[in-house]
Amino acid sequence: MEKLQLWERFKDRLYADAETGLVLDTSRMDFPAKFSAELEPRLQQAYAQMAELEGGAIANPDENRMVGHYWLRAPELAPTPELSEVITGTLTSVKAFAHSVHNGNIKAPDGGRFTRLLVVGIGGSALGPQFVADSLGNAGDRMRPYFFDNTDPDGMDRVIAEIGTALPQTLVVVISKSGGTKETRNGMLEAQAAFQRAGLNFAAHAVAVTGVDSELDRAASQQRWLARFPMWDWVGGRTSVTSAVGLLPAALQGIDVDRMLEGARRCDASTRRTATKENPAALLALSWFHATAGKGAKDMVILPYKDRLLLFSRYLQQLIMESLGKEKDLDGQVVLQGIAVYGNKGSTDQHAYVQQLREGVPNFFATFIEVLKDRPGTSGEVEPGATSGDYLSGFFQGTRTALYESGRESITITVPEVTPFTVGVLIALYERAVGLYASLINVNAYHQPGVEAGKKAAGTVLKLQGEILELMRSQQSRAFTCEECALALARPEEVETVFLILRHLAANPDHGVHMVSADKPWESRFQLRAVAR
């Protein structure tokens, strides 16, 4: 397409909203002439379904619950006065608690102020707070954040080592709706052990964000933790960042959570519009449907040209892939839906994988995120007439052009700068786009049976590990191959899992399993020895 024709299409397609500062350009998506008109009836149905969702309809029949993350930034829209009050009350409590910590009214046990923040969570209880912390953090933060976001012992050891001598001034926020999520529970226990080794009372440093009367809620109450904040069953983990899950860590860090909520609220208002050209989330969903043929045929590459937005692609991976990656549609038909998401940051991606994007397999569409403001204040020139920020903008524009010239489609999202307000806008934009796209492809965006299946499978592995250790204790003088062990347990079909368990046990001193290696790994022998304590 000639540049002047592309310019005309740019003007026709450009969405720009003065109230949110959001600009969305879909001119590099080659829609067929009648595409938008053909999808319009389905979009109107999606708007109606979204209105029902916000009105309190049961959106997740698997768990018989509503989905109300939109109410978090507009409590007056909640379906009952009681819900409105609890949302407002929780926000007030979050801000009051953070203010008391910052002012030293809530002190560390040594009498000093809390200066460090350790957030323990997994999935949506970590990815959203991490994205917010990284995008909006500065050297002058009221508290420096750290995260336990996995059940990797070495990873947790690294975090504790980084906190170092500041552990006595560290506040711990444990986030788990059920209180039984194993990764979060393990992180909490590892944190407790680290505080105990340092001679510190963990409860005097701990705060819980959890469901009322959950396992974690009861433990925090019995052990007299500093505070407890609610998680509600109508807020899913991947859409929880504007609940206490994300707001408490952000407020403690010193981020203006009111502005973040205001950005999300204003974006929500724009994405409720039923005129598609005036609804940025609908334009995104429409672009996704075109790019993927409504069947996940292409991957989504997120390319933010700003260091502060590096973690946005990781946050979107969960939001999009967990919401849309479904085996069956709402009618029970096998559809195998989803959109794979990955990303880096510009212009780092210029030296990483843009070569393949430009000339390799055309199995993707790109989303560029442009931030207009380079830094507070002025920038010096790195060569006559050009700053570092000018180069960043040039690389963005050049990459966008180069991809389009090679037949690679892209969307561009532009925001004025990275602030709590614009982060709220971006979060709300993608939450709504996911919901609308899910309606277009007729899947439930608000359940995750595959995640639950993985948790159950992990539980089965750990149960088998217990059986293996019990067998080895009962025959401590015997060294087993994995096949002998599986036969002795009457589980010959699980021999591969038995081998993997034995190999892991032998690599660590915790259970006292010793391995005598053989040339063929599966012929190695494993024996229980007394654990040195």
GUZADO-954061 format. One record per residue (C-alpha): residue number from 1; y, z, x. Coordinates in steps of 0.02 Angstrom, whole numbers, plus 50000, padded with zeros to 5 digits. Example, Ala and Ser with C-alpha at 12.3 -4.5 7.8 and 13.67 -1.06 7.14 Angstrom:
@resi:1 | v:49775 | w:50390 | u:50615
@resi:2 | v:49947 | w:50357 | u:50684
% end
This chain:
@resi:1 | v:50000 | w:50000 | u:50000
@resi:2 | v:50171 | w:49955 | u:50066
@resi:3 | v:50286 | w:50098 | u:50112
@resi:4 | v:50414 | w:50059 | u:49978
@resi:5 | v:50278 | w:50055 | u:49845
@resi:6 | v:50213 | w:50221 | u:49912
@resi:7 | v:50389 | w:50292 | u:49903
@resi:8 | v:50401 | w:50244 | u:49720
@resi:9 | v:50234 | w:50327 | u:49687
@resi:10 | v:50292 | w:50480 | u:49783
@resi:11 | v:50444 | w:50496 | u:49669
@resi:12 | v:50338 | w:50471 | u:49514
@resi:13 | v:50204 | w:50596 | u:49563
@resi:14 | v:50306 | w:50733 | u:49648
@resi:15 | v:50303 | w:50904 | u:49565
@resi:16 | v:50446 | w:51019 | u:49617
@resi:17 | v:50485 | w:51188 | u:49540
@resi:18 | v:50649 | w:51272 | u:49584
@resi:19 | v:50593 | w:51440 | u:49515
@resi:20 | v:50442 | w:51459 | u:49628
@resi:21 | v:50498 | w:51345 | u:49771
@resi:22 | v:50330 | w:51256 | u:49756
@resi:23 | v:50321 | w:51069 | u:49789
@resi:24 | v:50160 | w:50972 | u:49759
@resi:25 | v:50135 | w:50792 | u:49814
@resi:26 | v:49983 | w:50697 | u:49751
@resi:27 | v:50048 | w:50524 | u:49796
@resi:28 | v:49914 | w:50503 | u:49931
@resi:29 | v:49777 | w:50519 | u:49799
@resi:30 | v:49732 | w:50344 | u:49741
@resi:31 | v:49704 | w:50377 | u:49556
@resi:32 | v:49652 | w:50226 | u:49453
@resi:33 | v:49786 | w:50171 | u:49331
@resi:34 | v:49707 | w:50252 | u:49178
@resi:35 | v:49631 | w:50403 | u:49265
@resi:36 | v:49756 | w:50535 | u:49208
@resi:37 | v:49757 | w:50472 | u:49028
@resi:38 | v:49567 | w:50473 | u:49020
@resi:39 | v:49558 | w:50652 | u:49083
@resi:40 | v:49698 | w:50715 | u:48972
@resi:41 | v:49587 | w:50766 | u:48823
@resi:42 | v:49478 | w:50868 | u:48940
@resi:43 | v:49630 | w:50948 | u:49018
@resi:44 | v:49697 | w:50996 | u:48847
@resi:45 | v:49530 | w:51077 | u:48811
@resi:46 | v:49541 | w:51168 | u:48978
@resi:47 | v:49714 | w:51235 | u:48932
@resi:48 | v:49645 | w:51299 | u:48767
@resi:49 | v:49498 | w:51383 | u:48854
@resi:50 | v:49617 | w:51463 | u:48979
@resi:51 | v:49725 | w:51529 | u:48837
@resi:52 | v:49570 | w:51607 | u:48758
@resi:53 | v:49526 | w:51685 | u:48926
@resi:54 | v:49697 | w:51764 | u:48943
@resi:55 | v:49685 | w:51823 | u:48764
@resi:56 | v:49534 | w:51931 | u:48805
@resi:57 | v:49386 | w:51818 | u:48763
@resi:58 | v:49219 | w:51860 | u:48844
@resi:59 | v:49222 | w:51739 | u:48991
@resi:60 | v:49069 | w:51803 | u:49082
@resi:61 | v:48923 | w:51815 | u:48959
@resi:62 | v:48805 | w:51864 | u:49102
@resi:63 | v:48895 | w:52031 | u:49116
@resi:64 | v:48978 | w:52033 | u:48943
@resi:65 | v:49150 | w:52055 | u:49016
@resi:66 | v:49324 | w:51984 | u:49004
@resi:67 | v:49414 | w:51903 | u:49151
@resi:68 | v:49591 | w:51967 | u:49163
@resi:69 | v:49663 | w:51948 | u:49336
@resi:70 | v:49814 | w:51860 | u:49258
@resi:71 | v:49861 | w:52023 | u:49169
@resi:72 | v:49882 | w:52108 | u:49338
@resi:73 | v:50051 | w:52024 | u:49363
@resi:74 | v:50099 | w:52020 | u:49177
@resi:75 | v:50028 | w:52180 | u:49100
@resi:76 | v:50116 | w:52143 | u:48936
@resi:77 | v:49993 | w:51999 | u:48910
@resi:78 | v:49839 | w:52112 | u:48915
@resi:79 | v:49746 | w:52112 | u:48748
@resi:80 | v:49770 | w:52299 | u:48716
@resi:81 | v:49910 | w:52424 | u:48749
@resi:82 | v:49785 | w:52535 | u:48839
@resi:83 | v:49748 | w:52398 | u:48967
@resi:84 | v:49933 | w:52364 | u:48991
@resi:85 | v:49964 | w:52548 | u:49025
@resi:86 | v:49821 | w:52566 | u:49149
@resi:87 | v:49879 | w:52412 | u:49247
@resi:88 | v:50058 | w:52475 | u:49255
@resi:89 | v:50003 | w:52651 | u:49295
@resi:90 | v:49891 | w:52595 | u:49437
@resi:91 | v:50030 | w:52493 | u:49517
@resi:92 | v:50146 | w:52643 | u:49505
@resi:93 | v:50013 | w:52753 | u:49586
@resi:94 | v:49982 | w:52628 | u:49726
@resi:95 | v:50166 | w:52619 | u:49771
@resi:96 | v:50189 | w:52807 | u:49757
@resi:97 | v:50040 | w:52840 | u:49870
@resi:98 | v:50100 | w:52716 | u:50002
@resi:99 | v:50276 | w:52792 | u:49994
@resi:100 | v:50205 | w:52967 | u:50020
@resi:101 | v:50103 | w:52909 | u:50170
@resi:102 | v:50251 | w:52820 | u:50248
@resi:103 | v:50366 | w:52970 | u:50222
@resi:104 | v:50240 | w:53092 | u:50293
@resi:105 | v:50213 | w:53186 | u:50130
@resi:106 | v:50030 | w:53137 | u:50145
@resi:107 | v:49991 | w:53177 | u:50326
@resi:108 | v:49847 | w:53153 | u:50443
@resi:109 | v:49749 | w:53315 | u:50471
@resi:110 | v:49832 | w:53339 | u:50641
@resi:111 | v:50001 | w:53350 | u:50553
@resi:112 | v:50061 | w:53180 | u:50613
@resi:113 | v:50088 | w:53023 | u:50511
@resi:114 | v:49954 | w:52895 | u:50475
@resi:115 | v:49994 | w:52742 | u:50581
@resi:116 | v:49831 | w:52643 | u:50570
@resi:117 | v:49738 | w:52574 | u:50420
@resi:118 | v:49552 | w:52534 | u:50417
@resi:119 | v:49497 | w:52434 | u:50264
@resi:120 | v:49310 | w:52434 | u:50228
@resi:121 | v:49251 | w:52297 | u:50110
@resi:122 | v:49156 | w:52133 | u:50095
@resi:123 | v:49191 | w:51966 | u:50013
@resi:124 | v:49337 | w:51976 | u:49892
@resi:125 | v:49365 | w:52157 | u:49943
@resi:126 | v:49407 | w:52098 | u:50118
@resi:127 | v:49454 | w:51913 | u:50120
@resi:128 | v:49605 | w:51931 | u:50006
@resi:129 | v:49674 | w:52087 | u:50092
@resi:130 | v:49644 | w:52007 | u:50262
@resi:131 | v:49736 | w:51848 | u:50214
@resi:132 | v:49884 | w:51947 | u:50147
@resi:133 | v:49887 | w:52061 | u:50300
@resi:134 | v:49882 | w:51918 | u:50424
@resi:135 | v:50005 | w:51805 | u:50333
@resi:136 | v:50137 | w:51940 | u:50304
@resi:137 | v:50109 | w:52062 | u:50448
@resi:138 | v:50237 | w:52093 | u:50585
@resi:139 | v:50259 | w:52204 | u:50738
@resi:140 | v:50362 | w:52324 | u:50633
@resi:141 | v:50227 | w:52356 | u:50500
@resi:142 | v:50223 | w:52534 | u:50434
@resi:143 | v:50036 | w:52540 | u:50470
@resi:144 | v:49931 | w:52424 | u:50577
@resi:145 | v:49780 | w:52356 | u:50481
@resi:146 | v:49600 | w:52338 | u:50540
@resi:147 | v:49447 | w:52281 | u:50442
@resi:148 | v:49261 | w:52317 | u:50428
@resi:149 | v:49211 | w:52160 | u:50332
@resi:150 | v:49028 | w:52143 | u:50380
@resi:151 | v:48876 | w:52250 | u:50418
@resi:152 | v:48873 | w:52197 | u:50601
@resi:153 | v:48863 | w:52355 | u:50710
@resi:154 | v:48941 | w:52272 | u:50861
@resi:155 | v:49085 | w:52207 | u:50757
@resi:156 | v:49120 | w:52382 | u:50691
@resi:157 | v:49108 | w:52455 | u:50866
@resi:158 | v:49241 | w:52331 | u:50924
@resi:159 | v:49359 | w:52383 | u:50785
@resi:160 | v:49336 | w:52569 | u:50822
@resi:161 | v:49366 | w:52533 | u:51007
@resi:162 | v:49526 | w:52439 | u:50963
@resi:163 | v:49588 | w:52586 | u:50860
@resi:164 | v:49543 | w:52698 | u:51007
@resi:165 | v:49641 | w:52858 | u:51024
@resi:166 | v:49735 | w:52822 | u:50863
@resi:167 | v:49582 | w:52867 | u:50758
@resi:168 | v:49657 | w:53037 | u:50709
@resi:169 | v:49805 | w:52942 | u:50634
@resi:170 | v:49695 | w:52815 | u:50543
@resi:171 | v:49683 | w:52806 | u:50354
@resi:172 | v:49523 | w:52726 | u:50285
@resi:173 | v:49520 | w:52627 | u:50122
@resi:174 | v:49344 | w:52594 | u:50058
@resi:175 | v:49336 | w:52456 | u:49926
@resi:176 | v:49183 | w:52427 | u:49817
@resi:177 | v:49179 | w:52403 | u:49629
@resi:178 | v:49002 | w:52466 | u:49604
@resi:179 | v:49004 | w:52581 | u:49754
@resi:180 | v:48829 | w:52518 | u:49794
@resi:181 | v:48869 | w:52358 | u:49890
@resi:182 | v:48763 | w:52379 | u:50046
@resi:183 | v:48882 | w:52302 | u:50172
@resi:184 | v:49025 | w:52412 | u:50114
@resi:185 | v:48917 | w:52566 | u:50104
@resi:186 | v:48855 | w:52533 | u:50282
@resi:187 | v:49034 | w:52511 | u:50343
@resi:188 | v:49084 | w:52674 | u:50261
@resi:189 | v:48939 | w:52766 | u:50342
@resi:190 | v:48980 | w:52689 | u:50512
@resi:191 | v:49162 | w:52744 | u:50491
@resi:192 | v:49107 | w:52919 | u:50443
@resi:193 | v:48998 | w:52927 | u:50598
@resi:194 | v:49142 | w:52870 | u:50709
@resi:195 | v:49257 | w:53004 | u:50637
@resi:196 | v:49120 | w:53135 | u:50655
@resi:197 | v:49096 | w:53089 | u:50839
@resi:198 | v:49282 | w:53115 | u:50863
@resi:199 | v:49272 | w:53286 | u:50781
@resi:200 | v:49369 | w:53228 | u:50627
@resi:201 | v:49341 | w:53263 | u:50442
@resi:202 | v:49318 | w:53091 | u:50366
@resi:203 | v:49362 | w:53146 | u:50189
@resi:204 | v:49536 | w:53198 | u:50247
@resi:205 | v:49565 | w:53017 | u:50301
@resi:206 | v:49480 | w:52924 | u:50159
@resi:207 | v:49536 | w:52833 | u:50001
@resi:208 | v:49424 | w:52742 | u:49877
@resi:209 | v:49458 | w:52587 | u:49771
@resi:210 | v:49311 | w:52577 | u:49653
@resi:211 | v:49248 | w:52575 | u:49475
@resi:212 | v:49265 | w:52734 | u:49372
@resi:213 | v:49109 | w:52843 | u:49391
@resi:214 | v:49032 | w:52726 | u:49519
@resi:215 | v:48925 | w:52793 | u:49660
@resi:216 | v:49077 | w:52783 | u:49775
@resi:217 | v:49191 | w:52863 | u:49645
@resi:218 | v:49075 | w:53012 | u:49627
@resi:219 | v:49056 | w:53032 | u:49816
@resi:220 | v:49244 | w:53025 | u:49843
@resi:221 | v:49271 | w:53155 | u:49708
@resi:222 | v:49137 | w:53273 | u:49771
@resi:223 | v:49195 | w:53259 | u:49952
@resi:224 | v:49379 | w:53275 | u:49903
@resi:225 | v:49445 | w:53114 | u:49975
@resi:226 | v:49633 | w:53093 | u:49979
@resi:227 | v:49642 | w:52977 | u:49827
@resi:228 | v:49546 | w:52859 | u:49713
@resi:229 | v:49610 | w:52698 | u:49634
@resi:230 | v:49521 | w:52598 | u:49499
@resi:231 | v:49432 | w:52430 | u:49502
@resi:232 | v:49398 | w:52360 | u:49330
@resi:233 | v:49249 | w:52258 | u:49272
@resi:234 | v:49367 | w:52124 | u:49206
@resi:235 | v:49432 | w:52084 | u:49381
@resi:236 | v:49312 | w:51985 | u:49490
@resi:237 | v:49308 | w:52017 | u:49676
@resi:238 | v:49373 | w:51845 | u:49725
@resi:239 | v:49520 | w:51863 | u:49604
@resi:240 | v:49558 | w:52045 | u:49645
@resi:241 | v:49693 | w:52026 | u:49776
@resi:242 | v:49833 | w:52068 | u:49652
@resi:243 | v:49741 | w:52225 | u:49596
@resi:244 | v:49731 | w:52387 | u:49694
@resi:245 | v:49604 | w:52297 | u:49805
@resi:246 | v:49742 | w:52196 | u:49886
@resi:247 | v:49897 | w:52290 | u:49835
@resi:248 | v:49850 | w:52459 | u:49910
@resi:249 | v:49816 | w:52394 | u:50088
@resi:250 | v:49970 | w:52282 | u:50076
@resi:251 | v:50083 | w:52423 | u:50018
@resi:252 | v:50018 | w:52537 | u:50155
@resi:253 | v:50051 | w:52401 | u:50283
@resi:254 | v:50230 | w:52395 | u:50219
@resi:255 | v:50224 | w:52230 | u:50123
@resi:256 | v:50333 | w:52210 | u:49968
@resi:257 | v:50196 | w:52204 | u:49835
@resi:258 | v:50322 | w:52187 | u:49693
@resi:259 | v:50380 | w:52021 | u:49766
@resi:260 | v:50201 | w:51962 | u:49789
@resi:261 | v:50164 | w:52002 | u:49607
@resi:262 | v:50325 | w:51916 | u:49553
@resi:263 | v:50276 | w:51758 | u:49645
@resi:264 | v:50106 | w:51759 | u:49561
@resi:265 | v:50184 | w:51796 | u:49391
@resi:266 | v:50305 | w:51651 | u:49402
@resi:267 | v:50171 | w:51532 | u:49461
@resi:268 | v:50059 | w:51590 | u:49318
@resi:269 | v:50198 | w:51544 | u:49197
@resi:270 | v:50211 | w:51368 | u:49270
@resi:271 | v:50022 | w:51343 | u:49266
@resi:272 | v:50013 | w:51387 | u:49080
@resi:273 | v:50109 | w:51230 | u:49035
@resi:274 | v:50009 | w:51106 | u:48933
@resi:275 | v:50111 | w:50956 | u:48992
@resi:276 | v:50002 | w:50905 | u:49137
@resi:277 | v:50140 | w:50830 | u:49245
@resi:278 | v:50230 | w:50997 | u:49235
@resi:279 | v:50078 | w:51103 | u:49280
@resi:280 | v:50042 | w:51112 | u:49468
@resi:281 | v:49870 | w:51190 | u:49448
@resi:282 | v:49819 | w:51052 | u:49328
@resi:283 | v:49880 | w:50921 | u:49452
@resi:284 | v:49773 | w:51003 | u:49586
@resi:285 | v:49621 | w:51009 | u:49471
@resi:286 | v:49649 | w:50828 | u:49423
@resi:287 | v:49658 | w:50779 | u:49607
@resi:288 | v:49498 | w:50874 | u:49646
@resi:289 | v:49408 | w:50789 | u:49502
@resi:290 | v:49463 | w:50618 | u:49565
@resi:291 | v:49418 | w:50653 | u:49747
@resi:292 | v:49246 | w:50725 | u:49710
@resi:293 | v:49204 | w:50614 | u:49560
@resi:294 | v:49188 | w:50777 | u:49465
@resi:295 | v:49024 | w:50810 | u:49557
@resi:296 | v:49074 | w:50885 | u:49725
@resi:297 | v:49051 | w:50718 | u:49811
@resi:298 | v:49180 | w:50760 | u:49946
@resi:299 | v:49230 | w:50916 | u:50044
@resi:300 | v:49400 | w:50998 | u:50035
@resi:301 | v:49487 | w:51017 | u:50203
@resi:302 | v:49630 | w:51143 | u:50204
@resi:303 | v:49759 | w:51109 | u:50339
@resi:304 | v:49903 | w:51235 | u:50338
@resi:305 | v:50036 | w:51192 | u:50464
@resi:306 | v:50081 | w:51374 | u:50495
@resi:307 | v:49993 | w:51506 | u:50599
@resi:308 | v:50021 | w:51637 | u:50464
@resi:309 | v:49913 | w:51537 | u:50343
@resi:310 | v:49763 | w:51522 | u:50460
@resi:311 | v:49655 | w:51635 | u:50351
@resi:312 | v:49700 | w:51544 | u:50190
@resi:313 | v:49552 | w:51425 | u:50208
@resi:314 | v:49432 | w:51572 | u:50227
@resi:315 | v:49505 | w:51653 | u:50072
@resi:316 | v:49490 | w:51489 | u:49976
@resi:317 | v:49311 | w:51465 | u:50032
@resi:318 | v:49257 | w:51612 | u:49927
@resi:319 | v:49376 | w:51581 | u:49783
@resi:320 | v:49325 | w:51399 | u:49764
@resi:321 | v:49144 | w:51393 | u:49822
@resi:322 | v:49086 | w:51553 | u:49736
@resi:323 | v:49175 | w:51502 | u:49576
@resi:324 | v:49120 | w:51320 | u:49569
@resi:325 | v:48955 | w:51316 | u:49663
@resi:326 | v:48835 | w:51322 | u:49514
@resi:327 | v:48660 | w:51257 | u:49481
@resi:328 | v:48684 | w:51243 | u:49293
@resi:329 | v:48829 | w:51204 | u:49177
@resi:330 | v:48878 | w:51300 | u:49021
@resi:331 | v:48751 | w:51202 | u:48920
@resi:332 | v:48609 | w:51253 | u:49034
@resi:333 | v:48592 | w:51081 | u:49113
@resi:334 | v:48555 | w:51070 | u:49300
@resi:335 | v:48713 | w:50996 | u:49379
@resi:336 | v:48719 | w:51066 | u:49558
@resi:337 | v:48908 | w:51080 | u:49560
@resi:338 | v:49032 | w:51139 | u:49691
@resi:339 | v:49161 | w:51089 | u:49820
@resi:340 | v:49134 | w:51134 | u:50003
@resi:341 | v:49291 | w:51204 | u:50086
@resi:342 | v:49336 | w:51216 | u:50269
@resi:343 | v:49494 | w:51215 | u:50373
@resi:344 | v:49589 | w:51259 | u:50528
@resi:345 | v:49777 | w:51254 | u:50557
@resi:346 | v:49898 | w:51122 | u:50614
@resi:347 | v:49920 | w:51064 | u:50744
@resi:348 | v:49768 | w:51150 | u:50818
@resi:349 | v:49662 | w:51038 | u:50707
@resi:350 | v:49744 | w:50890 | u:50796
@resi:351 | v:49644 | w:50940 | u:50950
@resi:352 | v:49488 | w:50994 | u:50854
@resi:353 | v:49421 | w:50886 | u:50714
@resi:354 | v:49557 | w:50765 | u:50660
@resi:355 | v:49468 | w:50632 | u:50764
@resi:356 | v:49322 | w:50639 | u:50644
@resi:357 | v:49436 | w:50650 | u:50492
@resi:358 | v:49527 | w:50494 | u:50550
@resi:359 | v:49380 | w:50387 | u:50605
@resi:360 | v:49218 | w:50472 | u:50557
@resi:361 | v:49123 | w:50502 | u:50396
@resi:362 | v:49245 | w:50488 | u:50248
@resi:363 | v:49165 | w:50632 | u:50153
@resi:364 | v:49321 | w:50737 | u:50123
@resi:365 | v:49495 | w:50746 | u:50054
@resi:366 | v:49631 | w:50847 | u:50140
@resi:367 | v:49758 | w:50972 | u:50077
@resi:368 | v:49908 | w:50992 | u:50192
@resi:369 | v:50012 | w:51149 | u:50171
@resi:370 | v:50186 | w:51127 | u:50239
@resi:371 | v:50306 | w:51273 | u:50270
@resi:372 | v:50485 | w:51216 | u:50289
@resi:373 | v:50559 | w:51366 | u:50381
@resi:374 | v:50506 | w:51376 | u:50564
@resi:375 | v:50562 | w:51553 | u:50605
@resi:376 | v:50702 | w:51676 | u:50564
@resi:377 | v:50858 | w:51613 | u:50650
@resi:378 | v:50878 | w:51463 | u:50763
@resi:379 | v:50757 | w:51383 | u:50886
@resi:380 | v:50793 | w:51320 | u:51060
@resi:381 | v:50757 | w:51141 | u:51107
@resi:382 | v:50596 | w:51103 | u:51200
@resi:383 | v:50666 | w:50932 | u:51241
@resi:384 | v:50831 | w:50849 | u:51196
@resi:385 | v:50852 | w:50848 | u:51007
@resi:386 | v:50685 | w:50929 | u:50964
@resi:387 | v:50620 | w:51107 | u:50940
@resi:388 | v:50440 | w:51169 | u:50935
@resi:389 | v:50454 | w:51174 | u:50745
@resi:390 | v:50512 | w:50993 | u:50743
@resi:391 | v:50354 | w:50947 | u:50837
@resi:392 | v:50247 | w:51045 | u:50711
@resi:393 | v:50328 | w:50949 | u:50568
@resi:394 | v:50305 | w:50786 | u:50661
@resi:395 | v:50121 | w:50819 | u:50690
@resi:396 | v:50097 | w:50860 | u:50506
@resi:397 | v:50181 | w:50700 | u:50449
@resi:398 | v:50093 | w:50596 | u:50580
@resi:399 | v:49921 | w:50663 | u:50537
@resi:400 | v:49952 | w:50639 | u:50350
@resi:401 | v:50004 | w:50458 | u:50380
@resi:402 | v:49862 | w:50422 | u:50500
@resi:403 | v:49732 | w:50487 | u:50378
@resi:404 | v:49802 | w:50386 | u:50233
@resi:405 | v:49807 | w:50228 | u:50337
@resi:406 | v:49620 | w:50253 | u:50365
@resi:407 | v:49586 | w:50271 | u:50179
@resi:408 | v:49577 | w:50462 | u:50183
@resi:409 | v:49662 | w:50541 | u:50033
@resi:410 | v:49766 | w:50699 | u:50039
@resi:411 | v:49870 | w:50821 | u:49939
@resi:412 | v:50024 | w:50906 | u:50011
@resi:413 | v:50086 | w:51077 | u:49956
@resi:414 | v:50257 | w:51129 | u:50020
@resi:415 | v:50334 | w:51304 | u:50014
@resi:416 | v:50503 | w:51357 | u:50087
@resi:417 | v:50434 | w:51497 | u:50198
@resi:418 | v:50294 | w:51624 | u:50208
@resi:419 | v:50351 | w:51778 | u:50111
@resi:420 | v:50266 | w:51899 | u:49992
@resi:421 | v:50335 | w:51792 | u:49850
@resi:422 | v:50263 | w:51627 | u:49913
@resi:423 | v:50096 | w:51707 | u:49957
@resi:424 | v:50088 | w:51766 | u:49776
@resi:425 | v:50128 | w:51590 | u:49719
@resi:426 | v:49988 | w:51513 | u:49824
@resi:427 | v:49861 | w:51642 | u:49764
@resi:428 | v:49902 | w:51612 | u:49581
@resi:429 | v:49908 | w:51423 | u:49602
@resi:430 | v:49730 | w:51413 | u:49668
@resi:431 | v:49660 | w:51543 | u:49549
@resi:432 | v:49719 | w:51438 | u:49401
@resi:433 | v:49667 | w:51272 | u:49479
@resi:434 | v:49490 | w:51339 | u:49501
@resi:435 | v:49484 | w:51394 | u:49320
@resi:436 | v:49547 | w:51227 | u:49254
@resi:437 | v:49431 | w:51126 | u:49365
@resi:438 | v:49284 | w:51232 | u:49308
@resi:439 | v:49326 | w:51186 | u:49128
@resi:440 | v:49333 | w:51001 | u:49175
@resi:441 | v:49157 | w:51007 | u:49247
@resi:442 | v:49092 | w:51130 | u:49116
@resi:443 | v:49036 | w:51273 | u:49228
@resi:444 | v:49067 | w:51460 | u:49222
@resi:445 | v:49188 | w:51501 | u:49362
@resi:446 | v:49171 | w:51688 | u:49336
@resi:447 | v:48992 | w:51731 | u:49378
@resi:448 | v:48891 | w:51716 | u:49539
@resi:449 | v:48702 | w:51721 | u:49510
@resi:450 | v:48668 | w:51646 | u:49681
@resi:451 | v:48754 | w:51793 | u:49767
@resi:452 | v:48651 | w:51916 | u:49668
@resi:453 | v:48492 | w:51820 | u:49713
@resi:454 | v:48535 | w:51836 | u:49897
@resi:455 | v:48561 | w:52023 | u:49880
@resi:456 | v:48393 | w:52042 | u:49795
@resi:457 | v:48308 | w:51940 | u:49931
@resi:458 | v:48385 | w:52052 | u:50065
@resi:459 | v:48319 | w:52204 | u:49973
@resi:460 | v:48145 | w:52128 | u:49976
@resi:461 | v:48156 | w:52104 | u:50164
@resi:462 | v:48208 | w:52284 | u:50194
@resi:463 | v:48068 | w:52346 | u:50081
@resi:464 | v:47943 | w:52246 | u:50185
@resi:465 | v:48020 | w:52319 | u:50344
@resi:466 | v:47985 | w:52493 | u:50277
@resi:467 | v:47803 | w:52445 | u:50244
@resi:468 | v:47787 | w:52377 | u:50421
@resi:469 | v:47854 | w:52535 | u:50500
@resi:470 | v:47742 | w:52643 | u:50391
@resi:471 | v:47590 | w:52541 | u:50446
@resi:472 | v:47639 | w:52558 | u:50628
@resi:473 | v:47663 | w:52745 | u:50611
@resi:474 | v:47491 | w:52762 | u:50534
@resi:475 | v:47412 | w:52663 | u:50678
@resi:476 | v:47528 | w:52708 | u:50820
@resi:477 | v:47402 | w:52668 | u:50956
@resi:478 | v:47381 | w:52489 | u:50897
@resi:479 | v:47484 | w:52339 | u:50951
@resi:480 | v:47498 | w:52207 | u:50814
@resi:481 | v:47533 | w:52023 | u:50816
@resi:482 | v:47639 | w:51968 | u:50669
@resi:483 | v:47486 | w:51887 | u:50588
@resi:484 | v:47382 | w:52046 | u:50609
@resi:485 | v:47523 | w:52148 | u:50536
@resi:486 | v:47541 | w:52034 | u:50385
@resi:487 | v:47352 | w:52038 | u:50353
@resi:488 | v:47347 | w:52228 | u:50369
@resi:489 | v:47483 | w:52238 | u:50236
@resi:490 | v:47388 | w:52114 | u:50126
@resi:491 | v:47543 | w:52003 | u:50136
@resi:492 | v:47480 | w:51850 | u:50232
@resi:493 | v:47603 | w:51736 | u:50140
@resi:494 | v:47747 | w:51837 | u:50215
@resi:495 | v:47695 | w:51814 | u:50396
@resi:496 | v:47854 | w:51723 | u:50447
@resi:497 | v:47962 | w:51862 | u:50374
@resi:498 | v:47852 | w:51991 | u:50460
@resi:499 | v:47879 | w:51901 | u:50626
@resi:500 | v:48068 | w:51896 | u:50603
@resi:501 | v:48073 | w:52081 | u:50557
@resi:502 | v:47965 | w:52132 | u:50705
@resi:503 | v:48069 | w:52029 | u:50826
@resi:504 | v:48230 | w:52111 | u:50764
@resi:505 | v:48154 | w:52286 | u:50770
@resi:506 | v:48098 | w:52261 | u:50949
@resi:507 | v:48270 | w:52199 | u:51003
@resi:508 | v:48349 | w:52366 | u:50955
@resi:509 | v:48301 | w:52545 | u:51004
@resi:510 | v:48331 | w:52621 | u:50832
@resi:511 | v:48152 | w:52620 | u:50766
@resi:512 | v:48053 | w:52631 | u:50928
@resi:513 | v:47964 | w:52463 | u:50914
@resi:514 | v:47912 | w:52387 | u:51079
@resi:515 | v:47864 | w:52205 | u:51105
@resi:516 | v:47745 | w:52134 | u:51234
@resi:517 | v:47799 | w:51954 | u:51248
@resi:518 | v:47678 | w:51809 | u:51246
@resi:519 | v:47706 | w:51627 | u:51295
@resi:520 | v:47699 | w:51583 | u:51111
@resi:521 | v:47822 | w:51701 | u:51025
@resi:522 | v:47713 | w:51724 | u:50870
@resi:523 | v:47572 | w:51789 | u:50982
@resi:524 | v:47681 | w:51930 | u:51049
@resi:525 | v:47619 | w:52106 | u:51011
@resi:526 | v:47721 | w:52246 | u:50935
@resi:527 | v:47688 | w:52432 | u:50945
@resi:528 | v:47778 | w:52587 | u:50888
@resi:529 | v:47834 | w:52710 | u:51019
@resi:530 | v:47919 | w:52877 | u:50998
@resi:531 | v:48107 | w:52855 | u:50974
@resi:532 | v:48210 | w:52936 | u:51110
@resi:533 | v:48345 | w:53042 | u:51030
% end
